[in-house]
């Protein structure tokens, strides 16, 4: 069999493109019908269903036999889902701004370009926007693979009734950017405190005498660097493009696998998918007594539940009293999790379910 010519191959691609477009249009029309059916059956329908989206993306991965990687295919389908949701009822999402932050990138990765994204000045404001129903969802950083938990986010969870209904994992690659032509001209470096910490070794080695100034977000750092010829910022490539800065040094993060995990905030409970996480906020009944933490953790061991994270924060109630943030594999409705939660009540003064949600998908 002879190899098709280049014009023949291009004609095949054109026909496939037409077929794909026709099927996407057909899918969109069905999505509109779904919206009408939901509105007829429910007084306040939830058009965004995290468990349904997770199921779709898992089936995309299961069907994949190459050559495209899973991340490429899931990104394509996320945008198709996002465009379909925009036809039904565009999702409103608050994130830590301004434009160009990693929080914005995480929001776009999870919700797609069909969502209406609203930047805020602080993490606390993201919580407030969702609590006040000015937006439907919020995206906040919750932990970094290098520096651990984001304290502002953890503290907000102590005082909110919002739940986590999704998670996002975003690889983080920091760049040093500036209007200056060379690092020798830089007198100060702006960035978020977490980013400064994630680049500590590089900064100590190459810019040890340069002043470091923490700001609310990396995009805010880029904005300040754009206004000051002797300043630089640590941020992502998107911020450099947005604020027309030159990238002096790319990939200055100390860990090449640096990743930040984001939480999706909402007011809905998410059904089990079989591939879930649950986040809990716990406090020991007698935290200043020997074995208090052991008693909190024992029910998980007894029920063969894998803990993926545990972190402590001051309770702000009494001196040297702490609360514990715990992530575990499983859904709050799973029998083993139910048993563990029942046993916890004997040793904990506080057991707060922050939410069960599908695990992050690439």
Number of C-alpha atoms within 10 A of each C-alpha: 3 4 7 10 9 9 9 11 12 12 12 13 12 12 12 12 12 12 12 12 12 12 12 15 13 11 15 20 14 13 20 17 13 14 20 12 12 16 15 11 10 9 8 9 13 13 17 18 13 20 20 14 15 20 14 16 19 16 12 14 17 10 10 13 9 9 6 9 12 20 11 11 16 20 17 13 16 22 19 18 21 22 21 22 22 20 15 20 17 17 19 18 26 29 30 28 23 21 23 25 24 27 28 23 16 25 27 20 18 25 21 24 16 21 20 15 23 19 19 17 14 18 22 16 17 26 27 18 19 21 19 9 12 13 20 20 26 30 28 28 26 19 21 21 15 18 14 14 22 19 13 14 20 19 15 17 18 16 9 12 14 21 21 27 26 24 24 23 20 22 15 22 22 23 23 26 32 31 22 20 14 14 18 11 14 21 16 17 25 29 26 21 16 19 22 23 15 23 19 16 16 15 20 11 9 11 18 12 11 17 12 20 14 16 14 17 28 31 31 24 26 32 23 20 27 22 12 16 15 19 25 33 34 32 32 24 20 15 25 24 13 13 20 15 21 19 23 16 14 15 19 19 24 17 15 11 12 17 17 23 22 27 23 24 25 23 16 17 14 21 18 18 18 14 16 22 25 24 25 19 20 22 22 25 17 14 18 12 9 9 12 16 19 11 17 23 18 15 20 20 11 12 14 12 16 12 17 12 15 15 14 17 16 13 15 12 8 8 8 11 16 19 20 22 21 19 20 20 20 25 24 25 13 12 12 18 21 14 16 21 19 12 17 21 14 12 22 19 15 16 19 16 17 22 23 27 29 28 21 18 15 17
